Amino acid sequence: MGSIVEYRCGTCAFSTGQLSVGWGKPGRQEFWGGLARCNPCKTIGVVNLTGTQADSDRRCVGCNGPLTLHEGTSVAIQCPHCGASMKHAAIGTWM
């Protein structure tokens, strides 16, 4: 099962909204959600890691900037609005 998480900033109250990471019942062949951040436009989201694309070739859909992949969900992510460290909250699971 995959996890549904949300990153929230305690300083400015920014929230990423619900992010589906991991993989569901069909396994990693269908969808493997990896947490990613675009440094140029500061977007935080999920990318599908099932493809054959190298991690260094992954690009932001908004600005085409390079994405930085984050392992796991407990890693500290910098808030795109104020720069403070955001904390994650486990919301649930998905299949």
DSSP file with accessible surface (Angstrom, degrees, kcal/mol):
  #  RESIDUE AA STRUCTURE BP1 BP2  ACC     N-H-->O    O-->H-N    N-H-->O    O-->H-N    TCO  KAPPA ALPHA  PHI   PSI    X-CA   Y-CA   Z-CA
    1    1 A M              0   0  137      0, 0.0    22,-0.3     0, 0.0    23,-0.2   0.000 360.0 360.0 360.0 148.0    0.0    0.0    0.0
    2    2 A G  E     -A   94   0A   1     92,-2.4    92,-1.7    20,-0.2     2,-0.4  -0.441 360.0-118.9 -91.6 169.8    1.1    3.6   -0.6
    3    3 A S  E     -AB  93  21A  52     18,-2.3    18,-2.8    90,-0.2     2,-0.6  -0.869   7.1-146.4-111.9 145.3    0.9    6.4    1.8
    4    4 A I  E     +AB  92  20A  27     88,-2.9    87,-3.2    -2,-0.4    88,-1.6  -0.956  33.0 170.2-107.3 118.3   -1.0    9.7    1.6
    5    5 A V  E     -AB  90  19A   2     14,-2.5    14,-3.0    -2,-0.6     2,-0.4  -0.847  22.7-158.2-126.6 163.8    1.1   12.4    3.3
    6    6 A E  E     -A   89   0A  30     83,-1.8    83,-2.4    -2,-0.3     2,-0.5  -0.992  11.4-144.5-142.3 133.8    0.9   16.2    3.6
    7    7 A Y  E     -A   88   0A   1     10,-0.4     9,-2.2    -2,-0.4     2,-0.4  -0.886  21.4-172.8 -99.8 132.9    3.8   18.5    4.4
    8    8 A R  E     -AC  87  15A 120     79,-2.8    79,-2.3    -2,-0.5     2,-0.5  -0.974  19.7-137.1-129.6 141.6    2.9   21.6    6.5
    9    9 A C     >  -     0   0    5      5,-2.7     4,-1.2    -2,-0.4    77,-0.1  -0.847   5.3-161.6 -97.0 125.2    4.9   24.6    7.6
   10   10 A G  T  4 S+     0   0   83     -2,-0.5    -1,-0.1    75,-0.4    76,-0.1   0.672  88.3  53.4 -77.8 -15.1    4.5   25.6   11.2
   11   11 A T  T  4 S+     0   0  111     74,-0.1    -1,-0.1     1,-0.1    75,-0.0   0.932 128.4   9.3 -86.0 -49.6    5.9   29.1   10.4
   12   12 A C  T  4 S-     0   0   55      2,-0.1    -2,-0.2    72,-0.0    -1,-0.1   0.396  95.0-119.1-115.8   0.5    3.7   30.3    7.6
   13   13 A A     <  +     0   0   86     -4,-1.2    -3,-0.1     1,-0.2     2,-0.1   0.608  54.6 159.0  71.8  15.2    1.0   27.6    7.5
   14   14 A F        -     0   0   49     -6,-0.1    -5,-2.7     2,-0.0     2,-0.4  -0.405  19.7-166.9 -64.9 145.3    1.8   26.6    3.9
   15   15 A S  B     -C    8   0A  43     -7,-0.2    -7,-0.2     1,-0.1     3,-0.1  -0.997  25.7-149.0-136.5 140.9    0.6   23.1    3.0
   16   16 A T        -     0   0   29     -9,-2.2    -8,-0.1    -2,-0.4     2,-0.1   0.656  43.3-132.9 -77.5 -16.0    1.4   20.8    0.1
   17   17 A G        -     0   0   27    -10,-0.3   -10,-0.4     2,-0.1     2,-0.3  -0.297  54.1 -26.5  80.2-178.8   -2.0   19.2    0.1
   18   18 A Q        -     0   0  133    -12,-0.1     2,-0.4    -2,-0.1   -12,-0.2  -0.510  62.5-168.6 -74.7 130.3   -2.3   15.4   -0.1
   19   19 A L  E     -B    5   0A  17    -14,-3.0   -14,-2.5    -2,-0.3     2,-0.8  -0.978  13.7-144.8-120.9 128.0    0.5   13.6   -1.8
   20   20 A S  E     +B    4   0A  51     -2,-0.4     2,-0.3   -16,-0.2   -16,-0.2  -0.832  28.9 173.0 -95.8 109.3    0.3    9.9   -2.8
   21   21 A V  E     +B    3   0A  10    -18,-2.8   -18,-2.3    -2,-0.8    13,-0.2  -0.781  39.5  24.8-115.4 159.8    3.7    8.3   -2.4
   22   22 A G  B    S-D   33   0B  18     11,-2.8    11,-3.2    -2,-0.3     2,-0.3  -0.519  92.5 -62.9  87.8-158.8    4.8    4.7   -2.7
   23   23 A W        -     0   0   87    -22,-0.3     9,-0.1     9,-0.2     5,-0.1  -0.936  40.0-135.7-132.7 155.3    2.9    2.1   -4.7
   24   24 A G    >   -     0   0    5      7,-0.5     3,-1.8     3,-0.4    71,-0.2  -0.073  49.6 -64.5 -94.8-164.0   -0.5    0.5   -4.6
   25   25 A K  T 3  S+     0   0  176      1,-0.3     3,-0.1     3,-0.1    70,-0.0   0.838 126.3  60.6 -57.1 -39.5   -1.9   -3.0   -4.9
   26   26 A P  T 3  S-     0   0   82      0, 0.0     3,-0.4     0, 0.0    -1,-0.3   0.676 108.1-128.8 -66.2 -13.3   -0.8   -3.5   -8.5
   27   27 A G    X>  -     0   0   16     -3,-1.8     3,-1.2     1,-0.2     4,-1.2  -0.330  39.2 -46.5  95.9-176.7    2.8   -3.0   -7.4
   28   28 A R  T 34 S+     0   0  120      1,-0.3    -1,-0.2     2,-0.2     4,-0.1   0.625 121.2  75.1 -70.5 -14.3    5.6   -0.8   -8.7
   29   29 A Q  T 34 S+     0   0  152     -3,-0.4    -1,-0.3     1,-0.1     3,-0.1   0.802 103.8  37.1 -69.1 -27.0    5.0   -1.7  -12.3
   30   30 A E  T <4 S-     0   0  136     -3,-1.2     2,-0.3     1,-0.3    -2,-0.2   0.918 133.0 -13.3 -88.4 -56.2    1.9    0.6  -12.4
   31   31 A F     <  -     0   0   68     -4,-1.2    -7,-0.5    -7,-0.1     2,-0.4  -0.950  48.6-179.6-154.6 131.3    2.8    3.6  -10.2
   32   32 A W        -     0   0   82     -2,-0.3    17,-3.2    -9,-0.1     2,-0.5  -0.891  23.3-150.9-133.1  98.3    5.6    4.3   -7.8
   33   33 A G  E     -DE  22  48B   3    -11,-3.2   -11,-2.8    -2,-0.4     2,-0.4  -0.611  14.1-172.5 -79.2 121.2    5.1    7.8   -6.4
   34   34 A G  E     - E   0  47B   9     13,-2.9    13,-2.4    -2,-0.5     2,-0.3  -0.927  26.9-116.3-114.7 138.0    8.3    9.5   -5.3
   35   35 A L  E     +FE  70  46B   5     35,-0.6    35,-2.8    -2,-0.4     2,-0.3  -0.528  42.9 175.7 -72.2 130.4    8.5   12.8   -3.5
   36   36 A A  E     -FE  69  45B   4      9,-2.9     9,-2.6    -2,-0.3     2,-0.4  -0.973  20.9-158.0-139.8 153.9   10.2   15.5   -5.6
   37   37 A R  E     -FE  68  44B  14     31,-2.3    31,-3.0    -2,-0.3     2,-0.7  -0.996  12.5-145.0-132.8 136.0   11.0   19.2   -5.4
   38   38 A C  E  >  -F   67   0B   1      5,-2.7     4,-1.4    -2,-0.4     5,-0.4  -0.894  11.2-163.2 -97.0 115.1   11.7   21.6   -8.2
   39   39 A N  T  4 S+     0   0   90     27,-0.8    -1,-0.2    -2,-0.7    28,-0.1   0.898  83.3  54.8 -69.8 -38.8   14.3   24.1   -6.9
   40   40 A P  T  4 S+     0   0   84      0, 0.0    -1,-0.2     0, 0.0    27,-0.1   0.948 127.5  18.6 -61.4 -46.7   13.8   26.8   -9.6
   41   41 A C  T  4 S-     0   0   53      2,-0.1    -2,-0.2     0, 0.0    -3,-0.0   0.453  99.7-129.6-104.5  -0.5   10.0   27.2   -9.0
   42   42 A K     <  +     0   0  107     -4,-1.4     2,-0.2     1,-0.2    -3,-0.2   0.697  48.8 158.8  64.4  23.8    9.9   25.6   -5.6
   43   43 A T        -     0   0   75     -5,-0.4    -5,-2.7    37,-0.0     2,-0.5  -0.568  27.1-156.4 -76.9 140.3    7.1   23.2   -6.4
   44   44 A I  E     +E   37   0B  20     -2,-0.2     2,-0.2    -7,-0.2    -7,-0.2  -0.980  35.7 119.9-117.7 128.5    6.7   20.1   -4.2
   45   45 A G  E     -E   36   0B  21     -9,-2.6    -9,-2.9    -2,-0.5     2,-0.4  -0.839  55.6 -77.2-161.5-161.5    5.0   17.1   -5.6
   46   46 A V  E     -E   35   0B  46     -2,-0.2     2,-0.3   -11,-0.2   -11,-0.2  -0.948  30.5-165.4-122.8 137.4    5.0   13.5   -6.6
   47   47 A V  E     -E   34   0B  31    -13,-2.4   -13,-2.9    -2,-0.4     2,-0.6  -0.913  28.9-112.1-119.4 150.7    6.6   11.9   -9.7
   48   48 A N  E     -E   33   0B  62     -2,-0.3     3,-0.5   -15,-0.2   -15,-0.2  -0.729  26.8-171.9 -82.5 118.9    6.1    8.4  -11.1
   49   49 A L        +     0   0   35    -17,-3.2    -1,-0.1    -2,-0.6   -16,-0.1   0.364  62.4  92.6 -94.2   5.9    9.3    6.4  -10.7
   50   50 A T        +     0   0   49    -18,-0.2    -1,-0.2   -20,-0.1   -19,-0.1   0.738  67.1  91.7 -74.4 -20.8    8.2    3.4  -12.7
   51   51 A G  S    S-     0   0   45     -3,-0.5     0, 0.0     1,-0.1     0, 0.0  -0.044  86.0-115.3 -68.9 174.4    9.6    4.6  -16.0
   52   52 A T  S    S+     0   0  154      2,-0.1    -1,-0.1     0, 0.0     2,-0.1   0.419  74.2 124.5 -90.3   1.4   13.1    3.9  -17.3
   53   53 A Q        -     0   0   97      1,-0.1     2,-0.1     2,-0.1     5,-0.1  -0.372  67.9-114.1 -65.6 134.6   14.0    7.6  -17.1
   54   54 A A    >   -     0   0   47      1,-0.1     3,-1.7    -2,-0.1     4,-0.4  -0.418  21.9-120.5 -66.6 145.4   17.1    8.4  -15.1
   55   55 A D  G >  S+     0   0   94      1,-0.3     3,-1.2     2,-0.2    12,-0.2   0.860 113.4  58.0 -57.0 -34.9   16.5   10.3  -11.9
   56   56 A S  G 3  S+     0   0  101      1,-0.2    -1,-0.3    10,-0.1    11,-0.1   0.679 102.3  56.0 -71.6 -13.7   18.8   13.1  -13.1
   57   57 A D  G <  S+     0   0   93     -3,-1.7    -1,-0.2     9,-0.1    -2,-0.2   0.466  78.2 116.3 -95.2  -3.0   16.6   13.5  -16.2
   58   58 A R    <   -     0   0   15     -3,-1.2     9,-1.8    -4,-0.4     2,-0.3  -0.472  47.6-165.9 -72.3 137.7   13.3   14.2  -14.4
   59   59 A R  B     -G   66   0C 124      7,-0.2     2,-0.2    -2,-0.2     6,-0.1  -0.904  24.5-103.4-127.6 153.2   11.9   17.6  -15.0
   60   60 A C     >  -     0   0   10      5,-2.8     4,-1.6    -2,-0.3     7,-0.0  -0.496  21.2-143.4 -70.6 136.2    9.2   19.8  -13.5
   61   61 A V  T  4 S+     0   0  156     -2,-0.2    -1,-0.1     1,-0.2    -2,-0.0   0.748  97.7  50.5 -74.4 -20.5    6.0   19.9  -15.5
   62   62 A G  T  4 S+     0   0   68      1,-0.1    -1,-0.2     3,-0.1    -2,-0.0   0.929 133.3   2.5 -83.0 -46.1    5.5   23.6  -14.7
   63   63 A C  T  4 S-     0   0   60      2,-0.1    -2,-0.2     3,-0.0    -1,-0.1   0.409  88.7-119.8-124.4  -1.7    8.9   25.2  -15.5
   64   64 A N     <  +     0   0  108     -4,-1.6    -3,-0.1     1,-0.2     3,-0.1   0.653  63.3 147.6  67.6  17.6   10.9   22.3  -16.9
   65   65 A G        -     0   0    9      1,-0.1    -5,-2.8    -6,-0.1    -1,-0.2  -0.376  57.4 -86.4 -77.2 160.6   13.5   22.7  -14.2
   66   66 A P  B     -G   59   0C  66      0, 0.0   -27,-0.8     0, 0.0     2,-0.3  -0.414  43.1-132.8 -68.6 143.6   15.4   19.7  -12.7
   67   67 A L  E     -F   38   0B  28     -9,-1.8     2,-0.6   -12,-0.2   -29,-0.2  -0.766   4.7-146.1 -98.7 144.1   13.7   17.8   -9.9
   68   68 A T  E     -F   37   0B  57    -31,-3.0   -31,-2.3    -2,-0.3     2,-0.3  -0.949  18.9-144.5-105.4 120.9   15.4   16.7   -6.7
   69   69 A L  E     -F   36   0B  49     -2,-0.6     2,-0.5   -33,-0.2   -33,-0.2  -0.678   8.0-152.4 -87.0 141.3   14.0   13.4   -5.4
   70   70 A H  E     -F   35   0B  44    -35,-2.8   -35,-0.6    -2,-0.3     2,-0.4  -0.954  12.0-133.4-115.0 129.6   13.6   12.9   -1.7
   71   71 A E        -     0   0  186     -2,-0.5     4,-0.3   -37,-0.1     3,-0.1  -0.662  68.8  -6.8 -83.0 134.8   13.8    9.4   -0.2
   72   72 A G  S    S-     0   0   53     -2,-0.4   -37,-0.2     1,-0.1    -2,-0.1  -0.048  79.5 -95.6  75.3 179.8   11.1    8.5    2.3
   73   73 A T  S    S+     0   0   38      1,-0.1    -1,-0.1   -52,-0.0    15,-0.1   0.550 109.7  67.4-112.3 -12.2    8.5   10.7    3.7
   74   74 A S  S    S+     0   0   98     -3,-0.1    14,-0.1     2,-0.1    -2,-0.1   0.503  70.6 118.1 -90.5  -1.9   10.1   11.8    7.0
   75   75 A V  S    S-     0   0   47     -4,-0.3     2,-0.4     1,-0.1    -5,-0.0  -0.337  74.9-108.0 -63.6 142.3   12.8   13.8    5.4
   76   76 A A        -     0   0   65     11,-0.1     2,-0.4     9,-0.1    11,-0.1  -0.597  36.3-163.4 -74.9 128.0   12.8   17.5    6.2
   77   77 A I  E     -H   86   0D   2      9,-0.8     9,-3.2    -2,-0.4     2,-0.3  -0.937  19.4-119.7-115.6 135.6   11.6   19.6    3.3
   78   78 A Q  E     -H   85   0D 109     -2,-0.4     7,-0.2     7,-0.2     6,-0.1  -0.541  31.5-111.9 -75.5 133.9   12.2   23.3    3.0
   79   79 A C     >  -     0   0    2      5,-3.3     4,-1.4    -2,-0.3    -1,-0.1  -0.452  16.9-143.6 -64.9 130.4    9.0   25.4    2.8
   80   80 A P  T  4 S+     0   0   17      0, 0.0    -1,-0.1     0, 0.0    -2,-0.0   0.687  96.0  45.3 -71.1 -14.3    8.8   27.1   -0.7
   81   81 A H  T  4 S+     0   0  136      3,-0.1    -2,-0.0   -39,-0.0    -3,-0.0   0.888 132.9   6.2 -95.4 -45.2    7.2   30.2    0.8
   82   82 A C  T  4 S-     0   0   61      2,-0.1     3,-0.1   -68,-0.0    -4,-0.0   0.538  89.5-120.1-120.2 -11.0    9.3   31.0    3.9
   83   83 A G     <  +     0   0   34     -4,-1.4     3,-0.1     1,-0.3     2,-0.0   0.385  64.7 136.1  88.6  -5.5   12.2   28.6    3.9
   84   84 A A        -     0   0   26     -6,-0.1    -5,-3.3     1,-0.1     2,-0.4  -0.308  66.0 -93.6 -70.9 162.5   11.5   27.0    7.3
   85   85 A S  E     -H   78   0D  77     -7,-0.2   -75,-0.4    -3,-0.1     2,-0.2  -0.642  42.3-145.4 -79.7 126.7   11.6   23.2    7.6
   86   86 A M  E     -H   77   0D   4     -9,-3.2    -9,-0.8    -2,-0.4     2,-0.3  -0.611   4.1-139.4 -91.8 155.4    8.2   21.6    7.1
   87   87 A K  E     -A    8   0A 169    -79,-2.3   -79,-2.8    -2,-0.2     2,-0.3  -0.855  15.2-129.4-111.8 148.6    6.9   18.5    8.9
   88   88 A H  E     -A    7   0A  68     -2,-0.3     2,-0.4   -81,-0.2   -81,-0.2  -0.666  13.4-158.9 -98.2 151.9    5.0   15.7    7.3
   89   89 A A  E     -A    6   0A  27    -83,-2.4   -83,-1.8    -2,-0.3     2,-0.6  -1.000  19.2-129.9-127.5 130.1    1.7   14.2    8.5
   90   90 A A  E     +A    5   0A  84     -2,-0.4   -85,-0.2   -85,-0.2     3,-0.1  -0.713  27.4 176.7 -78.3 121.9    0.5   10.8    7.6
   91   91 A I  E     -     0   0A  66    -87,-3.2     2,-0.3    -2,-0.6   -86,-0.2   0.785  52.5 -70.5 -96.6 -34.5   -3.1   11.2    6.3
   92   92 A G  E     -A    4   0A  32    -88,-1.6   -88,-2.9     2,-0.0    -1,-0.3  -0.974  50.7 -76.5 172.4-158.7   -3.8    7.6    5.3
   93   93 A T  E     -A    3   0A  84     -2,-0.3     2,-0.3   -90,-0.3   -90,-0.2  -0.863  26.8-157.7-130.1 164.0   -3.0    4.9    2.7
   94   94 A W  E      A    2   0A  53    -92,-1.7   -92,-2.4    -2,-0.3   -71,-0.1  -0.958 360.0 360.0-139.0 156.3   -4.0    4.1   -0.8
   95   95 A M              0   0  136     -2,-0.3   -71,-0.2   -94,-0.2   -92,-0.0  -0.865 360.0 360.0-117.0 360.0   -4.1    1.0   -2.9
